């Protein structure tokens, strides 16, 4: 978390402050914004790998007081306009497309304003998985399912307990009861209540039309801004079939107990 403050150069409203971020994910909060802020993302990876990176930012819901631009060789492209209240909107661009230039907008009372956002750097392949526009709700092929089992941030066997639709954010929240936890990168799925059942939530697009139903599924997906996002989710019996077929042919990309 980086938290610069405009009050440190209040007498120099035209000042430009530079911030260097080394982490692959985090957040920045600019309190009382004045002047401008240049955000330099410098991950601890080889510069040769920079061209394979995608940067995503997600403004805080109450972020205000500045416009956020994509800047490259002095040219500015507006990403987020001050006052834009698009809920949960994520803005992504290639690392080689430029850096972030945040410019404070004129304010009568800067003490009421804080500009902030979360950011993530990820491999371009992962980013396209998360933000695919072509067919985000299509079923995965057998090969895609087997690969998702090996590469996803979470892999669980579970059932859909309930689905909550959020029309404003155009998202659905799948409330999952977990029968078996194969892997999770973050503690999204946890033991709850005295019964000792594992539960968690997975988000997906509202237009995919997910509904509660009987039976177990294999849920896979990725963590994105602290939330579990749905990837491939075949019925568990279908996953067992495709896993056995691939294993018999020696084609399964990784080992996992499918029972």
C-alpha positions as CSV (number, residue, x, y, z in Angstrom):
1,X,0.0,0.0,0.0
2,X,1.4,3.4,-1.1
3,X,-0.2,6.5,0.5
4,X,1.3,9.8,-0.7
5,X,-0.4,13.0,0.4
6,X,-1.0,16.2,-1.5
7,X,-0.6,18.2,1.7
8,X,3.2,17.6,1.6
9,X,3.4,20.0,-1.4
10,X,0.2,22.1,-0.9
11,X,2.2,25.3,-1.6
12,X,3.3,23.9,-5.0
13,X,0.1,22.9,-6.7
14,X,1.9,22.2,-10.0
15,X,4.3,19.7,-8.5
16,X,4.6,16.2,-9.9
17,X,5.5,13.4,-7.5
18,X,6.9,10.0,-8.5
19,X,6.0,6.8,-6.8
20,X,7.8,3.5,-7.5
21,X,5.9,0.2,-6.8
22,X,7.9,-3.1,-6.8
23,X,5.1,-5.5,-5.9
24,X,3.0,-7.4,-8.4
25,X,-0.2,-6.4,-6.7
26,X,-1.3,-3.9,-4.1
27,X,-3.0,-0.5,-3.8
28,X,-2.3,3.1,-3.9
29,X,-4.2,5.8,-2.0
30,X,-3.5,9.5,-2.8
31,X,-4.8,11.6,0.1
32,X,-5.8,15.3,-0.6
33,X,-4.6,15.2,-4.2
34,X,-2.9,18.3,-5.6
35,X,-0.6,18.5,-8.7
36,X,0.1,15.2,-10.3
37,X,1.4,11.7,-9.4
38,X,3.4,9.4,-11.7
39,X,3.1,5.8,-10.7
40,X,6.0,3.7,-11.9
41,X,5.4,0.0,-11.7
42,X,8.8,-1.8,-11.5
43,X,8.1,-5.5,-10.7
44,X,11.0,-7.6,-9.4
45,X,11.2,-9.5,-12.7
46,X,13.5,-9.3,-15.7
47,X,12.9,-6.3,-17.9
48,X,12.7,-8.8,-20.8
49,X,9.5,-10.2,-19.4
50,X,7.8,-6.7,-19.2
51,X,6.3,-7.1,-22.7
52,X,4.4,-10.2,-21.5
53,X,2.7,-8.3,-18.6
54,X,-0.8,-6.8,-18.3
55,X,-1.6,-4.1,-15.7
56,X,-5.1,-3.9,-14.3
57,X,-6.4,-1.2,-11.9
58,X,-9.7,-1.2,-10.0
59,X,-10.6,2.2,-8.5
60,X,-12.0,2.4,-5.0
61,X,-15.7,3.0,-4.9
62,X,-15.3,6.4,-3.2
63,X,-12.2,7.4,-5.2
64,X,-12.4,11.1,-6.1
65,X,-10.2,14.2,-6.7
66,X,-8.2,13.2,-9.8
67,X,-8.2,11.9,-13.3
68,X,-6.2,8.8,-14.1
69,X,-4.4,8.6,-17.4
70,X,-2.2,6.2,-19.3
71,X,0.9,8.0,-20.3
72,X,3.6,7.1,-22.9
73,X,6.3,9.5,-24.2
74,X,4.3,12.5,-23.1
75,X,0.9,11.5,-24.6
76,X,-2.0,11.1,-22.3
77,X,-5.0,8.7,-22.7
78,X,-7.8,9.1,-20.2
79,X,-8.5,5.9,-18.3
80,X,-10.7,6.9,-15.3
81,X,-12.4,10.3,-15.2
82,X,-12.8,12.0,-11.8
83,X,-16.3,11.2,-10.5
84,X,-16.8,8.1,-12.7
85,X,-18.8,5.8,-10.4
86,X,-18.8,2.6,-12.6
87,X,-19.1,0.0,-9.8
88,X,-16.3,-2.6,-9.7
89,X,-15.0,-1.6,-13.2
90,X,-11.5,-2.9,-14.0
91,X,-9.2,-1.1,-16.5
92,X,-6.5,-3.2,-18.1
93,X,-3.6,-2.3,-20.5
94,X,-0.3,-3.9,-21.6
95,X,2.7,-2.9,-19.5
96,X,4.4,-1.7,-22.6
97,X,1.5,0.7,-23.4
98,X,2.7,3.2,-20.9
99,X,2.6,4.1,-17.2
100,X,0.0,5.8,-14.9
101,X,-0.3,9.6,-14.7
102,X,-2.7,10.8,-12.0
103,X,-3.6,14.5,-12.2
104,X,-5.6,16.2,-9.4
105,X,-8.7,18.1,-10.5
106,X,-9.4,21.6,-9.1
107,X,-11.1,21.3,-5.7
108,X,-12.6,23.9,-3.3
109,X,-11.9,21.6,-0.4
110,X,-9.2,19.0,-1.0
111,X,-9.5,17.6,2.5
112,X,-12.6,15.7,1.4
113,X,-10.9,13.9,-1.5
114,X,-8.9,10.6,-1.7
115,X,-8.0,9.0,-5.0
116,X,-7.2,5.3,-4.8
117,X,-7.2,2.0,-6.6
118,X,-6.0,-1.5,-6.4
119,X,-3.6,-2.8,-9.0
120,X,-2.4,-6.1,-10.3
121,X,0.3,-7.1,-12.8
122,X,-0.3,-10.5,-14.5
123,X,0.8,-12.5,-17.4
124,X,-1.1,-11.6,-20.6
125,X,-2.5,-15.1,-21.0
126,X,-4.0,-15.0,-17.5
127,X,-5.4,-11.5,-18.1
128,X,-7.1,-12.6,-21.3
129,X,-8.7,-15.6,-19.4
130,X,-10.2,-13.2,-16.9
131,X,-11.3,-10.6,-19.3
132,X,-12.3,-12.6,-22.4
133,X,-15.0,-10.9,-24.4
134,X,-15.5,-13.4,-27.2
135,X,-17.3,-16.1,-25.2
136,X,-17.0,-15.7,-21.5
137,X,-19.8,-18.2,-20.7
138,X,-19.1,-21.0,-23.1
139,X,-18.4,-24.4,-21.7
140,X,-14.7,-25.5,-21.5
141,X,-13.3,-28.3,-23.7
142,X,-11.9,-31.4,-22.0
143,X,-8.3,-30.1,-22.6
144,X,-9.2,-26.7,-21.1
145,X,-10.6,-28.3,-18.0
146,X,-7.6,-30.5,-17.5
147,X,-5.3,-27.6,-17.9
148,X,-7.4,-25.4,-15.6
149,X,-7.0,-28.1,-12.9
150,X,-3.2,-27.7,-13.1
151,X,-3.0,-23.9,-13.4
152,X,-5.9,-22.4,-11.5
153,X,-5.6,-20.4,-8.2
154,X,-8.4,-22.6,-6.8
155,X,-9.7,-26.1,-7.6
156,X,-12.6,-27.5,-5.5
157,X,-15.4,-30.0,-5.7
158,X,-18.6,-28.5,-4.5
159,X,-22.3,-27.7,-5.0
160,X,-24.1,-24.5,-5.6
161,X,-26.0,-23.6,-2.4
162,X,-27.4,-20.3,-3.7
163,X,-26.8,-17.6,-6.4
164,X,-27.0,-13.8,-5.7
165,X,-27.4,-11.6,-8.7
166,X,-26.0,-8.0,-8.5
167,X,-27.7,-6.1,-11.4
168,X,-25.7,-2.9,-10.8
169,X,-22.4,-4.6,-11.1
170,X,-23.6,-7.1,-13.7
171,X,-22.2,-10.0,-11.7
172,X,-23.5,-13.1,-10.0
173,X,-22.1,-14.4,-6.7
174,X,-22.2,-18.2,-6.5
175,X,-22.4,-19.5,-2.9
176,X,-20.5,-22.8,-2.9
177,X,-20.6,-25.6,-0.4
178,X,-17.2,-27.4,-0.6
179,X,-17.0,-31.2,-0.5
180,X,-13.3,-31.4,-1.3
181,X,-10.6,-28.7,-1.5
182,X,-7.8,-29.5,-3.9
183,X,-6.1,-26.1,-4.0
184,X,-6.6,-22.5,-3.1
185,X,-4.2,-19.6,-3.4
186,X,-6.0,-17.4,-0.9
187,X,-8.3,-18.3,2.0
188,X,-11.6,-17.7,0.1
189,X,-13.0,-21.1,1.1
190,X,-13.1,-21.5,4.9
191,X,-14.7,-23.6,7.6
192,X,-17.9,-22.0,8.8
193,X,-20.1,-22.6,11.8
194,X,-20.2,-25.4,14.3
195,X,-21.0,-27.9,11.6
196,X,-17.5,-27.6,10.2
197,X,-18.6,-27.2,6.6
198,X,-16.3,-25.5,4.1
199,X,-18.0,-22.6,2.2
200,X,-17.0,-19.8,-0.1
201,X,-18.1,-17.4,-2.8
202,X,-17.2,-17.3,-6.5
203,X,-18.0,-14.4,-8.8
204,X,-19.0,-14.6,-12.5
205,X,-20.8,-12.5,-15.1
206,X,-24.5,-12.0,-14.6
207,X,-25.1,-12.7,-18.3
208,X,-23.8,-16.3,-17.8
209,X,-27.1,-17.0,-16.0
210,X,-25.8,-19.3,-13.3
211,X,-28.6,-20.9,-11.2
212,X,-28.7,-23.2,-8.2
213,X,-28.8,-26.8,-9.1
214,X,-28.3,-30.3,-7.9
215,X,-25.1,-32.3,-8.1
216,X,-21.4,-31.6,-7.6
217,X,-19.2,-29.5,-9.9
218,X,-15.5,-29.1,-10.2
219,X,-15.0,-25.3,-9.7
220,X,-11.8,-23.8,-11.0
221,X,-10.7,-20.2,-11.4
222,X,-8.4,-17.3,-10.5
223,X,-8.1,-14.8,-7.8
224,X,-8.6,-11.2,-9.1
225,X,-8.5,-8.2,-6.7
226,X,-9.0,-10.5,-3.7
227,X,-12.1,-12.2,-5.3
228,X,-12.5,-15.7,-6.7
229,X,-13.5,-15.5,-10.4
230,X,-15.0,-18.5,-12.1
231,X,-13.1,-20.4,-14.8
232,X,-14.0,-23.8,-16.0
233,X,-16.7,-25.5,-14.0
234,X,-17.8,-28.9,-15.4
235,X,-20.1,-31.3,-13.6
236,X,-17.9,-33.5,-11.4
237,X,-18.9,-36.7,-13.0
238,X,-17.9,-35.2,-16.4
239,X,-14.5,-34.2,-14.9
240,X,-14.0,-37.8,-13.6
241,X,-14.6,-39.2,-17.1
242,X,-12.3,-36.8,-18.9
243,X,-9.6,-37.2,-16.2
244,X,-9.7,-41.0,-16.5
245,X,-9.6,-40.9,-20.3
246,X,-6.6,-38.6,-20.3
247,X,-4.8,-40.7,-17.6
248,X,-5.3,-43.9,-19.5
249,X,-3.7,-42.3,-22.6
250,X,-0.9,-40.7,-20.5
251,X,-2.1,-37.2,-21.6
252,X,-3.2,-35.7,-18.3
253,X,-1.0,-32.6,-17.7
254,X,-0.9,-33.0,-13.9
255,X,-1.9,-35.5,-11.2
256,X,-4.9,-34.8,-9.0
257,X,-7.1,-37.2,-7.1
258,X,-10.4,-37.0,-8.9
259,X,-12.4,-39.0,-6.3
